[in-house]
Amino acid sequence: QVQLVESGGGLVQAGGSLRLSCALHISIPSLISMGWYRQTPGKQRELVAVYISGGSTNYAVSVKGRFTIAVDNAKNMMFLQMNSLKPDDTAVYYCHVERLYSGISYDYWGQGTQVAVSS
């Protein structure tokens, strides 16, 4: 059974840093993409950062230059390093993977971890 387990959220002051972790209980080579999304109450879930099979990455404009996505294939882990945090970064953060299996793509989500940035 595919399972994604996030950790590392918390409360931090503006300008501070946090590192989110996602344990991927799934074979990384089978994945098309891996990424982080975030959601605040009343808003749609939005893409923060994505790591695409082959090594390319993409970031939301609002986090570019401050956040970095990384994947550790040996440990089956994905990370989101968040620096220079702003109150607008406050949200529940979700890790996500897209897996290709028998020609069909499947989406999997973690349970979410809360990040709160105080001003």
Secondary structure by P-SEA (a helix, b strand, c coil): cbbbbbcbbbbbcccbbbbbbbbbccccccccccbbbbbcccccccccccccccbbbbbcccccccbbbbbbccccbbbbbbcccccccccbbbbbbbbbcccbbbbbbccbbbbbbcc
